[in-house]
Amino acid sequence: MFHSFFPNPRLFFSSSVVWALVCVFLWYFVGAHVVASMGYPPLQEEQQPVGAAFFVTPTNFLFYLYFILCAAVFCGFWHVTSRSNPWVAWSVWGSAFIVFITYFGVQIDVAVNVWRRPFFDLLQNALGGKPGVTDGDFYGLLWAFTQLGLVGVAVSVVSSFFLSHYLFRWRWAMNNFYMSKWEKLRHIEGASQRVQEDTMRFATNLEGLGVSLIGSVMTLIVFLPILLELSKYVTDLPIIGAIPYSLVWLALIWSVFGTFLLALFGIKLPGLNFRNQRVEAAYRKELVYGEDRDDRAQPPTVKELFSNVRRNYFRMYFHYAYFNVARYSYGQLDAIFLYFVLVPTFVAHKITLGIWQQIATAFGQVSNSFQYLVSSWTTIIELLSIHKRLKAFEAAIDDAPLPPIDQRYLEREAGVIHADG
């Protein structure tokens, strides 16, 4: 699943995490001070330029150069040491490009958040009848937002196009690897489906989760300082009272609660999804055999195989029912959580409409990053089930014992029938 595309996957991913942490610490503890000594100190929230000019401030521009330099050092090392890997350009350099474009997407969110304060403060002043508000003020800020939208569209198009090619090449690498081992794999239940469909779904789901994870981490890196700064406006919370850095603690505690809640209620779902793939494949395979052989797909056999499908689906429906109770209940509470904790701040008139918009956006970004597992749980469930199916391929290639659930399938094929198929 990984070594067909990435060079030495365990070392590659572990070293990428270590290198990323080193680069982040170097920037915050050395690079930022060097940039400040050059006469470009970090700008305060209210000093940030509004619109596309945000991306070309000296601090941001120098960070892009630093990012590219760090990525070039890391990728260059792996490119030189992994020349025998035919996919190194895509797996190493392509992954670095995905990380950069994901970071730039987070920067667009920050730029939009910077735009929110002057626009909504202007809107509040206009609706309150304060003098000095002109049409030109609104049109100027709307043009600034249009600039951000154009940048966002360009980044989204490039990202989508590149990811499509990246994913197909990962699937291409897995397909070539598995087909080179086909003689060892062909006896596995649903072998054709695992090569044709599961590789595609695995690459797609894992890359989606990977990009989301990278985006979540980078969102925390970028938005946590913003949320820390905005916490100074929230000096009183319901029941608790005043606590320092209140918005950050609230985002963390609320997100951890949601993650554990859904993990607890969804613990059985990966195994059920895996079993569902297996019983569906067994049913489909028998029908395919019946197209060419009169002795296959007979009514008693088909009835038994479909009963396995029905039984597993009904079991899934039951477990998904209480999982959805937890998921949707948390989602509804999440929609009003921030309003609830900021009631004392609203009543005390401590923030303007523009600051409220910035708090809501920054809190939502940080909270959603902490809620990575909450928002991705259904995809993780599907990915785990696909991973279990492909692990059987790994076992066959390495001449290791098959997972128990696949051994039971082979026993059924030999005439040993189990109640669950």
N, C-alpha and C positions, 0 to 999 in steps of 0.2 A: 504493500500500500504506500509506503514512503520511500524505501530504498530504491525503487524503480525510477524515481524522479529526483530525489534529493541525494546529494553526496553525504554518505555516513550520517544518516538522519539524527541519531542520538547526539552525536558530537556537534552537528551543525546547529540544531535547535538550541541545545544548552549553551553553546558558545555565542549564539546570536543574542540570547537573553543577557548573558554576562556582559557582552560588548555594549549592548544597548544601555544597561545600567551604568557602566563605566562612562559612556558618552554623556548620559544625562547628568551624572554627578560632576563631570568635568565642565559641562556648560554652566550649571548653576553655581558651582563653587569657584570656577576659574574663568571660563569664557565670558560670563556676564560681567564680571569685574573688569576684564580686559576691554570689553566693548564700552563699558562706562568710562574707563580711563581714556578712551579715544574721543570722548565727548558725546557719547550716545547713551545716556542712562535710560533705564526703562521708563516709559511714559505712564503717568497715572491714568486711571480709567477715563476721567473727564478730559484728558489731554490727547487721547488717541484720535487720529484723523478718521473722519467718517467717509465711507465709500471705498473705492478701489485703492486710494492712497494708503490705506491701512497696510496693504501687503508689501509696500515698497518703503516702509520706514527703515531707517538704517539698522535698527535692532533686528527687525524681522528678516531683512535681506541678508545680514551677516549670519543669522542663524541658519537660513537656507544653505548658505555656502558651507557652514560647519556641518550640517546634516549630510550634504553631498560628499564632503571629504571623508567623514566617518564611514559612510556607506561604501565609498570607493575602496577604502583600506580593507574593510571586512570582505567585500565581494572579490576584490583582487586576490586576497589570500586564498579564498576557496576556489577561485577560478584556476589559479596556478596549481594548487594541490589536487584538483579533481578534473584534470584534463580528459581523463578516460570516460567521464560521464557525458553522454551525448546531450543531456538536458541541462547542463550546468548554466547555460546562458539564461534559460527561462527560470529554473528553480532558484538560482542564487540572485542574479541581477534582477530578474522579474519580481522576486519577493521583495527586494529592496525598493523597487519602484512602487509596488503596492503600499508598502509602509509609508513612503514619502507622500503619495497622493492621498492616502488616508489622513495623514497629518494635515495636509493642506486643506482637506475637507473640514477638519476641526477648526482650522484657522478661519474658514469662511463663517462658521457658526459664531466664532468670537467676534468677527467683524460685524455680523448682524446684531449681536448683543450690544456692541458699542453704539450702533445706530439707534437702538431702541430708546435709550435715555433721552437724547435731544428731540426725537420725533414725538414721543408720547408726552414729554414735558411741554412741548409746543402745542400738542393737541389739548392738553389740560388747560393751558393758558388761553387758548382760543375758545374753548367751551365755557371757561369761566369769565370770559369777557374782558380779559386783561388787554390793555392797549399795546400797540407796537407789533402785533402779529400780522404779517402780510401774506398774500398769496405766494410771493416769491420764496418765503421761508419754507412753505410746504413743498413747493415744486423742487426746490434745491435738495431737500432731504429725500424726496421721492426719486429724484435722479440718482442720488447716492445709493439708494437701495437697488435701483435698476442696475447700476454698475456691479454691485455684489451678486445680483441675480445672473448677470451675463457670465461672470467668472464662475459661478456655481454650475451653470449649464455646461460650460466648456469642460470643467473638471469632471462632471458626472458622465458626459459623453465619452471622454478619454478613458475614464476609469472603467466604465461598462464595456467598452470595446476591448481594452487590454485584458480585463478579467475573463472575458469570453474566450480569448485565445489561450490565456494562461491555463484555464480549467481544462480546455480540450487537450492541451498538450500533456497535462498531468494524467488525464484519462488515457491518452495515447500511450504514455509510458507504461501505465499499469496493464493496458491491453497487450502490449508487446511482451511484457514480462510474463504474464499469465499464459499467453498462448505459446511461449517458448517452453513452458512446463506442462502443456496440455495433456500429455500421456499420463502424468501423475494426477491430473485434476479432473479428468473426464468422468470418473466414477462418483464424484461428489454430487449429492442431490442438487438439482438446479444449477449445474456448473455453467451452462450456457447463459442463464440469467445473471449469474454472479459476474461473469466476464462482461456481458453486454450492458446490463442495467445497473448492477450494484457499483461497478467502478465509476460510472457516470454520476450516480447519486452520491457516492462517497466523496468524490472530488468536489462536487458542487456544494454539498452541505458543509464539508470541512472548511472549504475556502470561505464560505459565507460566515461560518462561526469564527474563523481566524481573523477575517477582516473586521468583524464586529468586536472581537476581543482587542485587536490592535487599536481600533477606534475608541473603545471604552477606556483603555489605558491612557491613550493620548489625551482624551477628553478630561480625564482626571488630572493629568499633568498640567493642562492648560487652564481648566476651569476652576480647580481647587483654589489657586491663589485669588481668583476673581471672587469666588464665594466667600473666602476668608475676609476679603476687603468689604464685601457687602454685608457681612455679619455685624458690622459696627452699627448698622441701622436697626437691628433687631435686639433690643435690650431686655425684653420681657417676654416670657413664654407662658402659655396656660399651665397652671398647676405647678410647673417646675420653677418658674421665675427666671431670673437672669443667670445665664451661663456664658462663658467666653466661647467664641467661634460656634455659636449655637446652630447656624444653618448647616455647617459641615457635620456636626454630631447628629443632627436630625436626619440628614440624608444617609449617613452611614447606618444608624440604628434601624431606620425604617426599611432600608434595602436589605440588610442582613436578615431582618425578620421575614421579609417576603421570600428571600432565597431559601431559608430553612423550611418555611411553610410549604412551598411547592416541592422541594426536594423530598420532604416527608410524605406528602400526599401522592407524589408521582414515582415512588421507588419501584413499584412493580411494572411500570409501563415499558421500559426497554426490553425486558424479557418477553412480554406479551407481543410487542411489535416484531421481535425476532421470530417468535413462534408463528406469527401470522404470515410472515414471508415464507416460512418453511411449508406450512400446510397449503398455502396458495400455490407454491411451486410444485408440490406433489400432485395436487389436483390438475394443474395445467399440464404437467408432464404426462400424466396418464391419458388425458384427452388427446395430446399430440401423438402418442403411441397409437391411440385408437383410430387415427386418420389413415394409418398404413397397415394395421394388423387387426384381423377380425377377433382375435382372442383377447385384445386389450380394450379398456374402457367399457367393460361390461356393466350392466346396471347395478349389481351388488357392490362392485368395487367403487364405481363412481358415487354411489349413494353413501358408502362409508367415508370416502375421501371428502365429499362435500359436507358430511356431518361434522367432520373435524374442522372444516372452515367455519361452519355455522357456530360450533361450540366456542371456538376461539374468539370470533367476533363478538358474541354475546358477553364473553368474559371481559373483553376489552371495553365494551360499552359500559359495563358496570364500573370498572376501575376508572375510566375516564369521567364518569359522572361525578364522583366525589372529588376527583382532581379538578374538574372544571368549577365546582362549587368554590374551592379554595382560590383558584386562579381568578375567576371573575369577581369574587368578593374583594380580593386584594386590589384588583384593578379599579373597582368603584371607590374604595376607600382612598386609594392613591390619588384619585382625581380631586379630592377635597382636602387631603392631608395638609398641604401647604397653607391653604386658606385658613384652616382651623388653627394652626400654630401661630399665624400672623395676625389673628384678630386683635390682640392687645396693641400691636404696632399700628394697625389701621385706625383703631379708636384714638390712639394718642397722636395721630397726625404726624408721624415721624418720617414718612416717606412720601415721595411724589409718585405720580402715575408712571413716569419714566423709570424711576428706581424700582418700583414694583415689577415692571416688565423685565428689568435686568435680573432681579432676584428670582422671578419665576423661571426665566430661561436658564440661568446658571444653576439653580437648584435642580431643575429638571434634567439638565445635562449630567450633573454629578450623580444625581439619584439614579438615572437610567444606566450610568456606567457601573455603579455599585450593583444594579439589578441585572447585570449581564446574564446570570443564570436564570433569572425569572423570565426575561424576555426571550431567551433562547431555549427554554426547557423542552418545548415540543420538538424543535429541530435536533437537540441533543439526544432525545429519546430515539428519534429515527436514525441518527448517526450511529448510536450504540448498537442498534439492531443490525444495521448494515455491517458494522465493524465485526460483530460476532459471526456473520456469514462469511466474510472474507478471511477471518482468522482460520477457518477450516481449510482454506486454500494454503495459508501459510503452513499449517500443520502437515498437509499432504506433500508440499514441496520439500519440507525438512524431514520427511519420513517420521514425523512425530504422531502420537495417538490423536485421533480426531476428537473434537469436543463431544461430550456425552450425547448432546441432542442430535448430532449427526450420526453417531454410532447407532442410536435408536432408529434412525431412518434406514440405515443399511440392514439392520435386523428385520425391519418391516418388509423391506424388499426381499429378504430371504425367507419370509413367511412367519416371522415373529411379530404378531400384531399387538400394539399397545392401545390403551383406551384413548389416548390423545392423538393417535396417528403417528 
